[in-house]
Amino acid sequence: MRRAGYRIEAEQVSGRVRVRVDGKWEEFTVRADAMVRRRRRRYVVEIKAGQANASVADRATRRQLLEYTRVFDVDGALLVDVPGERISRIEFE
């Protein structure tokens, strides 16, 4: 991440999400791999060590990134494919 120009602010970042189920609020902890900054933008990071789930084509990875962008106050998400040595910037509509 540093070689790509990102400044690591924190690792294993926790956030809370509230979900209303049948009128009753429930809270859950969400943990992301890292929080980074580059220029004036802040990103939540998911690091994948296996090729199979290091893509937004993977349903679980895509849902995880979407949840992160809802829970954390960020400009976007980054997906790090360790074996492919690739950092992808992910944005949702």
MIMARTI-160178 format. One record per atom (N, C-alpha, C): residue number from 1; x, y, z; atom name. Coordinates in Angstrom, 3 decimals, m for minus. Layout:
BEGIN
@seq = NUM	u = X	v = Y	w = Z	atom = CA
...
***
This chain:
BEGIN
@seq = 1	u = 0.828	v = m1.179	w = 0.000	atom = N
@seq = 1	u = 0.000	v = 0.000	w = 0.000	atom = CA
@seq = 1	u = 0.879	v = 1.253	w = 0.000	atom = C
@seq = 2	u = 1.916	v = 1.219	w = 0.819	atom = N
@seq = 2	u = 2.791	v = 2.393	w = 0.894	atom = CA
@seq = 2	u = 3.481	v = 2.670	w = m0.441	atom = C
@seq = 3	u = 3.930	v = 1.608	w = m1.108	atom = N
@seq = 3	u = 4.588	v = 1.786	w = m2.409	atom = CA
@seq = 3	u = 3.653	v = 2.389	w = m3.445	atom = C
@seq = 4	u = 2.360	v = 2.161	w = m3.279	atom = N
@seq = 4	u = 1.365	v = 2.696	w = m4.208	atom = CA
@seq = 4	u = 0.916	v = 4.102	w = m3.807	atom = C
@seq = 5	u = 1.502	v = 4.649	w = m2.740	atom = N
@seq = 5	u = 1.202	v = 6.024	w = m2.353	atom = CA
@seq = 5	u = 0.132	v = 6.190	w = m1.293	atom = C
@seq = 6	u = m0.289	v = 5.082	w = m0.666	atom = N
@seq = 6	u = m1.306	v = 5.159	w = 0.385	atom = CA
@seq = 6	u = m0.641	v = 5.246	w = 1.752	atom = C
@seq = 7	u = m1.224	v = 6.055	w = 2.619	atom = N
@seq = 7	u = m0.749	v = 6.152	w = 3.998	atom = CA
@seq = 7	u = m1.694	v = 5.334	w = 4.863	atom = C
@seq = 8	u = m1.157	v = 4.350	w = 5.550	atom = N
@seq = 8	u = m1.971	v = 3.486	w = 6.406	atom = CA
@seq = 8	u = m2.271	v = 4.221	w = 7.703	atom = C
@seq = 9	u = m3.559	v = 4.441	w = 7.967	atom = N
@seq = 9	u = m3.990	v = 5.122	w = 9.191	atom = CA
@seq = 9	u = m4.227	v = 4.127	w = 10.321	atom = C
@seq = 10	u = m4.777	v = 2.954	w = 9.984	atom = N
@seq = 10	u = m5.084	v = 1.952	w = 11.008	atom = CA
@seq = 10	u = m5.268	v = 0.594	w = 10.353	atom = C
@seq = 11	u = m5.029	v = m0.444	w = 11.142	atom = N
@seq = 11	u = m5.259	v = m1.815	w = 10.692	atom = CA
@seq = 11	u = m6.302	v = m2.455	w = 11.596	atom = C
@seq = 12	u = m7.039	v = m3.425	w = 11.049	atom = N
@seq = 12	u = m8.099	v = m4.119	w = 11.783	atom = CA
@seq = 12	u = m9.048	v = m3.112	w = 12.449	atom = C
@seq = 13	u = m9.660	v = m2.284	w = 11.622	atom = N
@seq = 13	u = m10.544	v = m1.208	w = 12.071	atom = CA
@seq = 13	u = m11.942	v = m1.770	w = 12.335	atom = C
@seq = 14	u = m12.500	v = m1.411	w = 13.491	atom = N
@seq = 14	u = m13.848	v = m1.863	w = 13.839	atom = CA
@seq = 14	u = m14.847	v = m0.733	w = 13.709	atom = C
@seq = 15	u = m16.039	v = m1.086	w = 13.267	atom = N
@seq = 15	u = m17.154	v = m0.156	w = 13.191	atom = CA
@seq = 15	u = m18.411	v = m0.880	w = 13.622	atom = C
@seq = 16	u = m19.463	v = m0.124	w = 13.878	atom = N
@seq = 16	u = m20.736	v = m0.702	w = 14.311	atom = CA
@seq = 16	u = m21.800	v = m0.410	w = 13.265	atom = C
@seq = 17	u = m22.635	v = m1.386	w = 13.032	atom = N
@seq = 17	u = m23.771	v = m1.221	w = 12.137	atom = CA
@seq = 17	u = m25.034	v = m1.601	w = 12.894	atom = C
@seq = 18	u = m26.079	v = m0.787	w = 12.699	atom = N
@seq = 18	u = m27.376	v = m1.066	w = 13.319	atom = CA
@seq = 18	u = m28.349	v = m1.506	w = 12.241	atom = C
@seq = 19	u = m29.083	v = m2.560	w = 12.537	atom = N
@seq = 19	u = m30.047	v = m3.122	w = 11.597	atom = CA
@seq = 19	u = m31.362	v = m3.323	w = 12.334	atom = C
@seq = 20	u = m32.463	v = m2.841	w = 11.733	atom = N
@seq = 20	u = m33.763	v = m3.049	w = 12.365	atom = CA
@seq = 20	u = m34.393	v = m4.305	w = 11.774	atom = C
@seq = 21	u = m34.706	v = m5.239	w = 12.640	atom = N
@seq = 21	u = m35.320	v = m6.505	w = 12.246	atom = CA
@seq = 21	u = m36.666	v = m6.609	w = 12.950	atom = C
@seq = 22	u = m37.736	v = m6.620	w = 12.180	atom = N
@seq = 22	u = m39.089	v = m6.689	w = 12.740	atom = CA
@seq = 22	u = m39.311	v = m5.638	w = 13.820	atom = C
@seq = 23	u = m38.818	v = m4.421	w = 13.552	atom = N
@seq = 23	u = m39.032	v = m3.314	w = 14.469	atom = CA
@seq = 23	u = m38.056	v = m3.232	w = 15.631	atom = C
@seq = 24	u = m37.178	v = m4.215	w = 15.762	atom = N
@seq = 24	u = m36.215	v = m4.234	w = 16.876	atom = CA
@seq = 24	u = m34.806	v = m3.996	w = 16.320	atom = C
@seq = 25	u = m34.086	v = m3.037	w = 16.941	atom = N
@seq = 25	u = m32.722	v = m2.723	w = 16.500	atom = CA
@seq = 25	u = m31.735	v = m3.758	w = 17.025	atom = C
@seq = 26	u = m30.843	v = m4.177	w = 16.140	atom = N
@seq = 26	u = m29.731	v = m5.060	w = 16.505	atom = CA
@seq = 26	u = m28.447	v = m4.387	w = 16.060	atom = C
@seq = 27	u = m27.364	v = m4.576	w = 16.816	atom = N
@seq = 27	u = m26.061	v = m3.995	w = 16.474	atom = CA
@seq = 27	u = m25.049	v = m5.088	w = 16.227	atom = C
@seq = 28	u = m24.198	v = m4.822	w = 15.256	atom = N
@seq = 28	u = m23.145	v = m5.776	w = 14.912	atom = CA
@seq = 28	u = m21.830	v = m5.036	w = 14.726	atom = C
@seq = 29	u = m20.741	v = m5.712	w = 15.015	atom = N
@seq = 29	u = m19.409	v = m5.173	w = 14.777	atom = CA
@seq = 29	u = m18.945	v = m5.603	w = 13.399	atom = C
@seq = 30	u = m18.386	v = m4.654	w = 12.675	atom = N
@seq = 30	u = m17.816	v = m4.913	w = 11.354	atom = CA
@seq = 30	u = m16.336	v = m4.590	w = 11.453	atom = C
@seq = 31	u = m15.499	v = m5.479	w = 10.940	atom = N
@seq = 31	u = m14.057	v = m5.251	w = 11.018	atom = CA
@seq = 31	u = m13.446	v = m5.288	w = 9.618	atom = C
@seq = 32	u = m12.787	v = m4.203	w = 9.272	atom = N
@seq = 32	u = m12.099	v = m4.103	w = 7.985	atom = CA
@seq = 32	u = m10.603	v = m4.298	w = 8.200	atom = C
@seq = 33	u = m9.911	v = m4.688	w = 7.157	atom = N
@seq = 33	u = m8.474	v = m4.957	w = 7.268	atom = CA
@seq = 33	u = m7.667	v = m3.698	w = 7.537	atom = C
@seq = 34	u = m8.050	v = m2.582	w = 6.919	atom = N
@seq = 34	u = m7.271	v = m1.355	w = 7.115	atom = CA
@seq = 34	u = m8.069	v = m0.130	w = 6.690	atom = C
@seq = 35	u = m7.560	v = 1.016	w = 7.136	atom = N
@seq = 35	u = m8.065	v = 2.314	w = 6.713	atom = CA
@seq = 35	u = m6.846	v = 3.064	w = 6.188	atom = C
@seq = 36	u = m6.942	v = 3.592	w = 4.969	atom = N
@seq = 36	u = m5.805	v = 4.285	w = 4.368	atom = CA
@seq = 36	u = m6.239	v = 5.628	w = 3.805	atom = C
@seq = 37	u = m5.257	v = 6.448	w = 3.514	atom = N
@seq = 37	u = m5.520	v = 7.760	w = 2.926	atom = CA
@seq = 37	u = m4.526	v = 7.959	w = 1.775	atom = C
@seq = 38	u = m5.027	v = 8.565	w = 0.726	atom = N
@seq = 38	u = m4.176	v = 8.942	w = m0.407	atom = CA
@seq = 38	u = m4.690	v = 10.269	w = m0.922	atom = C
@seq = 39	u = m3.806	v = 11.217	w = m0.977	atom = N
@seq = 39	u = m4.160	v = 12.594	w = m1.278	atom = CA
@seq = 39	u = m5.194	v = 13.021	w = m0.245	atom = C
@seq = 40	u = m6.350	v = 13.460	w = m0.646	atom = N
@seq = 40	u = m7.350	v = 13.892	w = 0.340	atom = CA
@seq = 40	u = m8.496	v = 12.893	w = 0.481	atom = C
@seq = 41	u = m8.302	v = 11.706	w = m0.025	atom = N
@seq = 41	u = m9.367	v = 10.699	w = 0.012	atom = CA
@seq = 41	u = m9.031	v = 9.592	w = 1.004	atom = C
@seq = 42	u = m10.064	v = 9.103	w = 1.659	atom = N
@seq = 42	u = m9.914	v = 8.060	w = 2.678	atom = CA
@seq = 42	u = m10.627	v = 6.797	w = 2.191	atom = C
@seq = 43	u = m9.966	v = 5.647	w = 2.362	atom = N
@seq = 43	u = m10.495	v = 4.381	w = 1.869	atom = CA
@seq = 43	u = m10.471	v = 3.308	w = 2.959	atom = C
@seq = 44	u = m11.478	v = 2.447	w = 2.910	atom = N
@seq = 44	u = m11.486	v = 1.247	w = 3.724	atom = CA
@seq = 44	u = m10.921	v = 0.143	w = 2.827	atom = C
@seq = 45	u = m10.143	v = m0.767	w = 3.422	atom = N
@seq = 45	u = m9.398	v = m1.743	w = 2.636	atom = CA
@seq = 45	u = m9.764	v = m3.173	w = 3.022	atom = C
@seq = 46	u = m9.964	v = m3.989	w = 2.002	atom = N
@seq = 46	u = m10.127	v = m5.430	w = 2.193	atom = CA
@seq = 46	u = m8.981	v = m6.101	w = 1.461	atom = C
@seq = 47	u = m8.236	v = m6.930	w = 2.179	atom = N
@seq = 47	u = m7.076	v = m7.618	w = 1.611	atom = CA
@seq = 47	u = m7.421	v = m9.087	w = 1.424	atom = C
@seq = 48	u = m7.227	v = m9.576	w = 0.210	atom = N
@seq = 48	u = m7.515	v = m10.966	w = m0.110	atom = CA
@seq = 48	u = m6.227	v = m11.666	w = m0.529	atom = C
@seq = 49	u = m5.952	v = m12.783	w = 0.125	atom = N
@seq = 49	u = m4.735	v = m13.534	w = m0.156	atom = CA
@seq = 49	u = m4.957	v = m14.641	w = m1.187	atom = C
@seq = 50	u = m6.212	v = m14.945	w = m1.497	atom = N
@seq = 50	u = m6.511	v = m15.996	w = m2.473	atom = CA
@seq = 50	u = m7.108	v = m15.422	w = m3.736	atom = C
@seq = 51	u = m6.760	v = m15.991	w = m4.878	atom = N
@seq = 51	u = m7.234	v = m15.501	w = m6.174	atom = CA
@seq = 51	u = m8.753	v = m15.608	w = m6.307	atom = C
@seq = 52	u = m9.346	v = m16.638	w = m5.746	atom = N
@seq = 52	u = m10.771	v = m16.912	w = m5.952	atom = CA
@seq = 52	u = m11.675	v = m15.784	w = m5.476	atom = C
@seq = 53	u = m11.359	v = m15.156	w = m4.356	atom = N
@seq = 53	u = m12.254	v = m14.128	w = m3.819	atom = CA
@seq = 53	u = m11.658	v = m12.726	w = m3.884	atom = C
@seq = 54	u = m10.623	v = m12.527	w = m4.693	atom = N
@seq = 54	u = m9.979	v = m11.220	w = m4.805	atom = CA
@seq = 54	u = m10.572	v = m10.410	w = m5.950	atom = C
@seq = 55	u = m11.883	v = m10.536	w = m6.127	atom = N
@seq = 55	u = m12.565	v = m9.832	w = m7.212	atom = CA
@seq = 55	u = m13.972	v = m9.449	w = m6.764	atom = C
@seq = 56	u = m14.501	v = m8.348	w = m7.302	atom = N
@seq = 56	u = m15.882	v = m7.980	w = m6.986	atom = CA
@seq = 56	u = m16.864	v = m8.928	w = m7.665	atom = C
@seq = 57	u = m16.383	v = m9.770	w = m8.546	atom = N
@seq = 57	u = m17.237	v = m10.798	w = m9.134	atom = CA
@seq = 57	u = m17.633	v = m11.834	w = m8.080	atom = C
@seq = 58	u = m16.831	v = m11.936	w = m7.027	atom = N
@seq = 58	u = m17.144	v = m12.832	w = m5.911	atom = CA
@seq = 58	u = m18.230	v = m12.181	w = m5.057	atom = C
@seq = 59	u = m19.367	v = m12.825	w = m4.943	atom = N
@seq = 59	u = m20.521	v = m12.253	w = m4.245	atom = CA
@seq = 59	u = m20.217	v = m11.865	w = m2.807	atom = C
@seq = 60	u = m19.527	v = m12.717	w = m2.069	atom = N
@seq = 60	u = m19.221	v = m12.422	w = m0.657	atom = CA
@seq = 60	u = m18.295	v = m11.208	w = m0.536	atom = C
@seq = 61	u = m17.311	v = m11.114	w = m1.404	atom = N
@seq = 61	u = m16.390	v = m9.975	w = m1.386	atom = CA
@seq = 61	u = m17.126	v = m8.677	w = m1.714	atom = C
@seq = 62	u = m17.973	v = m8.728	w = m2.731	atom = N
@seq = 62	u = m18.744	v = m7.548	w = m3.130	atom = CA
@seq = 62	u = m19.656	v = m7.074	w = m1.998	atom = C
@seq = 63	u = m20.325	v = m7.985	w = m1.349	atom = N
@seq = 63	u = m21.208	v = m7.632	w = m0.231	atom = CA
@seq = 63	u = m20.411	v = m7.067	w = 0.937	atom = C
@seq = 64	u = m19.264	v = m7.640	w = 1.183	atom = N
@seq = 64	u = m18.392	v = m7.163	w = 2.259	atom = CA
@seq = 64	u = m17.969	v = m5.713	w = 1.996	atom = C
@seq = 65	u = m17.548	v = m5.424	w = 0.785	atom = N
@seq = 65	u = m17.124	v = m4.069	w = 0.431	atom = CA
@seq = 65	u = m18.290	v = m3.083	w = 0.513	atom = C
@seq = 66	u = m19.456	v = m3.499	w = 0.074	atom = N
@seq = 66	u = m20.635	v = m2.640	w = 0.164	atom = CA
@seq = 66	u = m20.957	v = m2.322	w = 1.620	atom = C
@seq = 67	u = m20.895	v = m3.316	w = 2.485	atom = N
@seq = 67	u = m21.134	v = m3.097	w = 3.911	atom = CA
@seq = 67	u = m20.114	v = m2.113	w = 4.479	atom = C
@seq = 68	u = m18.863	v = m2.273	w = 4.128	atom = N
@seq = 68	u = m17.823	v = m1.364	w = 4.623	atom = CA
@seq = 68	u = m18.115	v = 0.083	w = 4.239	atom = C
@seq = 69	u = m18.540	v = 0.303	w = 2.995	atom = N
@seq = 69	u = m18.783	v = 1.677	w = 2.565	atom = CA
@seq = 69	u = m19.988	v = 2.288	w = 3.262	atom = C
@seq = 70	u = m20.880	v = 1.462	w = 3.783	atom = N
@seq = 70	u = m22.030	v = 1.961	w = 4.546	atom = CA
@seq = 70	u = m21.674	v = 2.231	w = 6.002	atom = C
@seq = 71	u = m20.762	v = 1.433	w = 6.556	atom = N
@seq = 71	u = m20.423	v = 1.518	w = 7.979	atom = CA
@seq = 71	u = m19.373	v = 2.589	w = 8.260	atom = C
@seq = 72	u = m18.361	v = 2.676	w = 7.412	atom = N
@seq = 72	u = m17.252	v = 3.591	w = 7.647	atom = CA
@seq = 72	u = m17.422	v = 4.877	w = 6.837	atom = C
@seq = 73	u = m16.978	v = 5.979	w = 7.400	atom = N
@seq = 73	u = m17.049	v = 7.278	w = 6.740	atom = CA
@seq = 73	u = m15.855	v = 7.395	w = 5.794	atom = C
@seq = 74	u = m16.037	v = 6.928	w = 4.550	atom = N
@seq = 74	u = m14.940	v = 6.852	w = 3.588	atom = CA
@seq = 74	u = m15.375	v = 7.375	w = 2.226	atom = C
@seq = 75	u = m14.395	v = 7.615	w = 1.368	atom = N
@seq = 75	u = m14.653	v = 8.043	w = 0.000	atom = CA
@seq = 75	u = m14.797	v = 6.852	w = m0.947	atom = C
@seq = 76	u = m14.425	v = 5.683	w = m0.475	atom = N
@seq = 76	u = m14.508	v = 4.479	w = m1.297	atom = CA
@seq = 76	u = m13.832	v = 3.321	w = m0.610	atom = C
@seq = 77	u = m13.755	v = 2.223	w = m1.336	atom = N
@seq = 77	u = m13.132	v = 1.011	w = m0.806	atom = CA
@seq = 77	u = m12.016	v = 0.573	w = m1.747	atom = C
@seq = 78	u = m11.044	v = m0.105	w = m1.180	atom = N
@seq = 78	u = m9.969	v = m0.682	w = m1.971	atom = CA
@seq = 78	u = m9.965	v = m2.186	w = m1.753	atom = C
@seq = 79	u = m9.817	v = m2.913	w = m2.841	atom = N
@seq = 79	u = m9.691	v = m4.362	w = m2.773	atom = CA
@seq = 79	u = m8.269	v = m4.713	w = m3.177	atom = C
@seq = 80	u = m7.550	v = m5.332	w = m2.256	atom = N
@seq = 80	u = m6.149	v = m5.685	w = m2.499	atom = CA
@seq = 80	u = m6.056	v = m7.164	w = m2.818	atom = C
@seq = 81	u = m5.599	v = m7.474	w = m4.019	atom = N
@seq = 81	u = m5.370	v = m8.841	w = m4.482	atom = CA
@seq = 81	u = m3.882	v = m9.118	w = m4.272	atom = C
@seq = 82	u = m3.555	v = m9.798	w = m3.172	atom = N
@seq = 82	u = m2.154	v = m10.031	w = m2.823	atom = CA
@seq = 82	u = m1.442	v = m10.875	w = m3.881	atom = C
@seq = 83	u = m1.988	v = m12.053	w = m4.279	atom = N
@seq = 83	u = m1.260	v = m12.852	w = m5.280	atom = CA
@seq = 83	u = m1.084	v = m12.119	w = m6.611	atom = C
@seq = 84	u = m2.090	v = m11.336	w = m7.014	atom = N
@seq = 84	u = m2.018	v = m10.608	w = m8.279	atom = CA
@seq = 84	u = m1.315	v = m9.267	w = m8.172	atom = C
@seq = 85	u = m0.919	v = m8.899	w = m6.944	atom = N
@seq = 85	u = m0.249	v = m7.627	w = m6.682	atom = CA
@seq = 85	u = m1.015	v = m6.459	w = m7.316	atom = C
@seq = 86	u = m2.327	v = m6.421	w = m7.010	atom = N
@seq = 86	u = m3.185	v = m5.396	w = m7.604	atom = CA
@seq = 86	u = m4.048	v = m4.740	w = m6.530	atom = C
@seq = 87	u = m4.203	v = m3.423	w = m6.638	atom = N
@seq = 87	u = m5.098	v = m2.661	w = m5.773	atom = CA
@seq = 87	u = m6.189	v = m2.076	w = m6.661	atom = C
@seq = 88	u = m7.437	v = m2.437	w = m6.376	atom = N
@seq = 88	u = m8.567	v = m1.942	w = m7.153	atom = CA
@seq = 88	u = m9.393	v = m0.983	w = m6.307	atom = C
@seq = 89	u = m9.738	v = 0.170	w = m6.872	atom = N
@seq = 89	u = m10.600	v = 1.123	w = m6.182	atom = CA
@seq = 89	u = m12.054	v = 0.776	w = m6.519	atom = C
@seq = 90	u = m12.851	v = 0.572	w = m5.489	atom = N
@seq = 90	u = m14.236	v = 0.145	w = m5.653	atom = CA
@seq = 90	u = m15.170	v = 1.251	w = m5.222	atom = C
@seq = 91	u = m16.138	v = 1.583	w = m6.049	atom = N
@seq = 91	u = m17.144	v = 2.581	w = m5.727	atom = CA
@seq = 91	u = m18.509	v = 2.012	w = m6.064	atom = C
@seq = 92	u = m19.489	v = 2.279	w = m5.213	atom = N
@seq = 92	u = m20.856	v = 1.842	w = m5.449	atom = CA
@seq = 92	u = m21.718	v = 3.049	w = m5.759	atom = C
@seq = 93	u = m22.746	v = 2.849	w = m6.589	atom = N
@seq = 93	u = m23.692	v = 3.926	w = m6.887	atom = CA
@seq = 93	u = m24.496	v = 4.258	w = m5.657	atom = C
***
